[in-house]
Amino acid sequence: MGATRTPRDKWIEEGLRALIAGGPDAVRIEALAQALGVSKGGFYGYFRNRGALLTEMLDTWEYEVAESVIQQVERDGGDARARLTRLFDVADAVEGPARGAAADIAIRDWARRDPEVAERLRRVDNRRMDYLRSLFSSFCSDEDEVEVRCLLTVSVRIGHHFNAADNGKRSRADVMELIRRRLLE
């Protein structure tokens, strides 16, 4: 009986962890194999080269933060406010290295130096904004208001991880809840 191969998704997850920890230069086959506790030979059973892994990491991230999230939100139905509430909950629930804010931040940083990654990021952000527009426009008739709510939602999702300021007498969680309620009004 032969040795069990390390699954493809484990290589991708470990690649995303390396990206989060040290940027795209940290995604090295030998380092990933060491982190997985395997030889690097198994890598080539799945990927032609490092570039192929990087592409699949981006494919995984794109699917997980856009299509998978939308499918998860839509699965239980409900009106737009209920789906937005579910979207906020799903976005806050970290499920693996592709979904967390750390991956988003790492990919945004990578996109500053790589035009292909920047194009991928633009596609993901546009998908997110289009989905938010579809939800907010269900109960906001003013197009300007819809656009403001969409931009605020995305900006808060990304930006609050960079904000180190205190929130007065409130906790960060309390302020985030206030924002959520105001966006749903």
JOLINVEN-V951850 format. One record per backbone hydrogen bond with DSSP energy under -0.5 kcal/mol. NH is the residue of the N-H (numbers start at 1). CO is the residue of the C=O. If there is no record, write none. Layout:
BEGIN
nh;co
NH;CO
NH;CO
END
This chain:
BEGIN
nh;co
10;7
11;7
12;8
13;9
14;10
15;11
16;12
17;13
18;14
19;15
20;16
21;17
22;18
23;19
26;23
27;24
28;26
32;28
33;29
34;30
35;31
36;32
37;33
37;34
38;33
42;39
43;40
44;40
44;41
45;42
46;43
47;43
53;49
54;50
55;51
56;52
57;53
58;54
59;55
60;56
61;57
62;58
63;59
64;60
65;61
66;62
67;62
68;63
70;66
71;67
72;68
73;69
74;70
75;71
76;72
76;73
77;74
83;79
84;80
85;81
86;82
87;83
88;84
89;85
90;86
91;87
92;88
93;89
94;92
95;93
99;96
100;96
103;100
104;100
105;101
106;102
107;103
108;104
109;105
110;106
111;107
112;108
112;109
113;110
114;110
118;114
119;115
120;116
121;117
122;118
123;119
124;120
125;121
126;122
127;123
128;124
129;125
130;126
131;127
132;128
133;129
134;130
135;131
136;132
137;133
138;135
139;136
140;136
143;141
146;142
147;143
148;144
149;145
150;146
151;147
152;148
153;149
154;150
155;151
156;152
157;153
158;154
159;155
160;156
161;158
162;159
163;159
164;162
170;167
175;171
176;172
177;173
178;174
179;175
180;176
181;177
182;178
183;179
184;180
185;182
END
